[in-house]
Amino acid sequence: MVYIPESSGFLIGIILGCLIVGALYGLIPFFVGRRRDMNGLGAAGLICSMLGNLFFMGWGFFAAGNIYMVYVAPFVPLLFTIIIMVKSR
């Protein structure tokens, strides 16, 4: 059974929370990219982390519960960080 909230403030809170947490996760590849002189890839990692976190958190909220986001959301910035580290060698 899918829970659909009656107030729009609840949904706005979920979306903003997803974007904020995604930005916090995305700071990791952003700063690694800046340190390794790959600013474009670092910024792409930040943006993809925000959008990926929005997707994973929203999907986890409606399908598997809120704890799902804690385990899945860090994979996008981790992948970008690994790509930056390998390409900068």
N, C-alpha and C positions, 0 to 999 in steps of 0.2 A: 504494500500500500504506500503510495506516494503522498507525503505531507505537503500541502499547498497552503502557505500562510495567507491569512485574510488581509493583513496590513502590508502595504507596499514598503513601509519603513524597514520591516524585517528583511525583505529581499535586497533593499539598497544596502543595508548593513552587511549582508553576506557578500555582496559584490565588492563593496569598498574594502572589507576585511581581506578578501581574496587578493585584491590588487596591492594592498599594503604589505601583506605577508610575502607576496610574490616579489615586490620591490626589495624587501629585506633579503630574501634568498638571492635575488639577482645582483645584489651588490658584490657578491663573491666573484663571479666571473667578470664583472665590470672592473673591479680593482685589480684583479689578476691581469686582465687585458691591458689596463693602463700601465701596470708595472712592466709588462713584457712588450710594450710598444705595439699593441694590437687593439687600438681604440675602437675600431669598427666592429670587430668580433666581440669585444667586451660589451659594447652598447647593444648589440644584437642579443647577447646572452641575457642582459637585463630585461629587454623587451619580451623576449621569448619566455623568460622565467615568470614574468607577470602574467602573460597570456596563458601559459601552460598551467600556472597555479590557479588561475580563474577556471580553466577547464577541469583540472583535477579536483579542485575543492568543490565545485558545483556538482560534478558527477558523483563525488563521494558523499556529498550532503544528501542528494536525492536517492542514491542507490545503496551505499554501504555504510553510511554513518560518518560522523565527523572525525573519528580517529584515523580514517583512511587517508586524509589529507596530510597528516604528519609523516607518513611513510612514503608517499608517492611524490609529493611536491618537490622535494630536494633533488630529484633525479635530473630535471632539466638543467639547473645551474651546475650540477656535478658534471654532466655531459659536456657542457660548454667549457667548463674549467679544464677538463681533460683535453679537449680539442685545442684550447689555447696553449696549454703546456706542451703538447706534442708538436704543434705547428711552429712554436717559437724556438725550438731547438736548432 
